[in-house]
Amino acid sequence: MKILITFLSLAFFSSDYVCKKDAGKNLDPWYGIELMAMESPDIYEYLEETKESLEMSVEDLSEEQMQFKPDDDSWSIAEIVEHIVIVEGALEGMLKGKIESGETPDQKAEVKMTDDQVLGLITDRSSKIQTQDQFVPSGKFMSADEALSEFNDHRKEMTNWLKSTDVDMRNYVNEFPFGKIDAYQTLLFMVGHTERHTAQIEEVKSNPDFPEE
């Protein structure tokens, strides 16, 4: 758990080696997660949208394109996808640990940020923050196929876990450096992190030196 707390203290998980800082109840019968009635992105739609966006951004790229780096201090597209997988895995582990440890409804009043603010925070890439070593990609992916395969395997595992988790996500509160957010917002933060780095991939592709094929 200390590792996960350290992870959260990173402020927002970087990219291209230093990344841009880039913010009554309803019951969903299909996924089984009880959510407070409020205007909020649907997490399952958001998971699917970001998965499809990443796939469209990466799947047709050649190995040369996947390995291209805009400069010596930047990450390749293959490394960005690996970083996404690392971060999603860490946040999934944190969420599972929080749910196993029990509800914290007494802390709900300490959640001050709206869902939109949480998404805005993670998807805003207006400044750069350096990541810590455990979240720097190793360069293990060479092709688009292997990078997307691992990403999609993790997304499938995450979705299956959510489908089997019959809890009120609003009753589990996590502490981040920017304040306390509930478990549903933590999921939004995780998926927003992927959206953020998919935008970064598009920036790499727009580099004038990006290989044509």
C-alpha positions in Angstrom: 0.0 0.0 0.0 2.9 2.4 0.7 4.0 1.9 -3.0 0.5 2.9 -4.1 0.5 6.0 -1.8 3.8 6.9 -3.3 2.3 6.5 -6.7 -0.5 8.9 -5.9 2.0 11.4 -4.5 3.5 11.8 -8.0 1.0 14.5 -8.9 0.1 13.5 -12.4 1.8 10.6 -14.0 4.0 12.0 -16.8 4.6 11.2 -20.3 7.4 11.8 -22.9 9.7 11.3 -20.0 8.5 14.6 -18.6 4.8 15.0 -19.3 2.4 17.9 -19.5 0.1 18.4 -16.5 -2.0 17.6 -18.6 -10.1 17.6 -13.6 -31.9 9.1 -4.1 -29.4 6.6 -6.1 -29.3 4.9 -9.4 -28.4 1.3 -9.9 -26.9 0.1 -13.2 -28.3 -3.4 -13.5 -25.7 -4.5 -16.1 -22.6 -3.6 -14.2 -23.9 -3.8 -10.7 -22.3 -0.7 -9.4 -24.5 1.6 -7.4 -23.9 5.3 -8.1 -25.3 8.4 -6.6 -27.5 10.3 -9.0 -25.5 13.1 -10.4 -24.4 14.4 -13.8 -21.2 12.5 -14.5 -19.6 10.7 -17.4 -20.6 7.0 -17.6 -17.4 5.1 -16.8 -18.2 2.2 -19.1 -18.8 4.5 -22.1 -15.6 6.4 -21.2 -13.6 3.1 -20.9 -14.9 2.1 -24.4 -14.3 5.5 -26.0 -10.8 5.8 -24.7 -10.0 2.3 -25.7 -11.3 2.9 -29.3 -9.4 6.3 -29.5 -6.1 4.7 -28.4 -6.6 1.8 -30.9 -7.4 4.2 -33.8 -4.3 6.3 -32.8 -1.9 3.4 -32.7 -3.1 0.2 -34.5 -1.9 1.0 -38.1 1.5 2.3 -37.1 4.7 0.6 -38.3 7.4 -0.5 -35.9 9.5 2.5 -37.1 6.7 4.8 -36.3 6.1 3.2 -32.9 9.7 3.6 -31.9 10.1 7.2 -33.2 11.1 9.8 -30.6 10.8 13.5 -31.2 14.0 14.1 -29.2 16.3 12.4 -26.8 14.2 13.3 -23.7 10.8 12.2 -25.2 9.0 8.9 -25.2 8.1 6.9 -28.2 4.5 6.0 -28.9 5.4 2.4 -27.8 6.7 3.8 -24.5 3.6 6.0 -24.0 1.3 3.0 -24.4 3.5 1.1 -21.9 3.2 3.9 -19.5 -0.6 3.9 -19.8 -0.6 0.2 -19.0 1.6 0.7 -16.0 -0.5 3.5 -14.6 -3.9 1.8 -15.2 -2.5 -1.3 -13.4 -1.4 0.6 -10.4 -4.7 2.5 -10.1 -6.6 -0.7 -10.5 -4.6 -2.2 -7.7 -5.2 0.8 -5.5 -9.0 0.6 -6.1 -9.1 -3.1 -5.3 -7.1 -2.5 -2.1 -9.4 0.3 -1.1 -12.6 -1.8 -1.6 -11.1 -4.7 0.3 -10.3 -2.5 3.2 -13.9 -1.4 3.6 -16.1 1.7 3.0 -15.2 5.1 4.2 -18.6 7.0 4.0 -17.6 9.3 6.8 -15.0 10.9 4.5 -17.5 11.6 1.7 -17.9 15.2 2.9 -14.2 15.7 2.4 -14.6 15.1 -1.4 -14.7 18.7 -2.7 -14.0 18.2 -6.4 -16.7 17.4 -9.0 -16.3 14.7 -11.5 -15.7 17.3 -14.2 -13.0 18.9 -12.2 -11.2 15.6 -11.7 -11.3 14.9 -15.4 -10.2 18.5 -16.2 -7.2 18.1 -13.9 -5.8 14.9 -15.4 -6.6 15.7 -19.1 -5.1 19.2 -18.9 -1.6 19.0 -20.5 -0.5 22.6 -20.1 2.6 22.0 -18.0 5.3 19.4 -17.5 6.0 17.1 -14.5 8.7 14.4 -14.3 7.6 10.9 -13.4 9.3 8.5 -11.0 11.3 5.5 -12.1 8.6 2.9 -11.4 6.4 4.5 -14.0 9.0 5.0 -16.7 8.4 2.5 -19.5 11.1 -0.1 -20.1 10.7 -0.1 -23.9 9.4 -3.7 -24.0 6.9 -3.0 -26.8 8.2 -3.0 -30.4 5.0 -3.2 -32.4 1.5 -1.7 -32.3 0.0 -5.2 -32.0 1.8 -6.2 -28.9 1.3 -2.8 -27.2 -2.4 -2.8 -27.9 -2.7 -6.4 -26.9 -1.5 -5.8 -23.4 -3.5 -2.6 -23.1 -6.7 -4.4 -24.2 -6.1 -7.4 -22.0 -5.9 -5.0 -19.0 -9.0 -3.1 -20.0 -10.9 -6.4 -20.3 -9.8 -7.5 -16.9 -10.7 -4.1 -15.4 -14.2 -4.1 -17.0 -14.8 -7.7 -15.8 -13.8 -6.7 -12.3 -16.1 -3.7 -12.4 -19.0 -5.9 -13.6 -18.5 -8.2 -10.6 -18.1 -5.4 -8.0 -21.5 -4.7 -6.4 -20.5 -1.7 -4.3 -21.3 2.0 -4.0 -18.2 3.5 -5.4 -19.1 6.8 -3.8 -18.5 5.3 -0.4 -14.8 4.6 -0.9 -12.6 7.7 -0.6 -9.0 7.9 -1.8 -6.5 10.6 -0.9 -4.5 12.2 -3.7 -2.0 15.1 -3.5 -4.7 17.5 -4.8 -7.4 16.3 -2.3 -9.7 13.4 -1.6 -11.8 11.9 -4.4 -14.1 8.9 -4.3 -13.6 5.6 -6.1 -15.7 6.5 -9.0 -13.7 9.7 -9.5 -10.6 7.6 -9.2 -11.8 5.5 -12.2 -12.5 8.7 -14.1 -9.0 9.9 -13.2 -7.5 6.6 -14.5 -9.4 6.7 -17.8 -8.7 10.4 -18.2 -5.0 9.6 -17.9 -5.3 7.4 -20.9 -7.2 10.1 -22.8 -4.4 12.5 -21.9 -1.7 10.3 -23.3 -3.6 9.4 -26.4 -3.6 13.2 -27.1 0.2 13.0 -26.6 0.5 10.2 -29.1 -1.3 12.4 -31.7 1.3 15.2 -30.9 4.1 12.8 -31.6 2.5 11.8 -34.9 2.2 15.4 -35.9 6.0 15.9 -35.5 7.4 16.9 -38.9 10.1 14.2 -38.6 7.6 11.4 -37.9 8.2 8.6 -40.3 5.7 8.4 -43.2 5.4 4.6 -42.8 
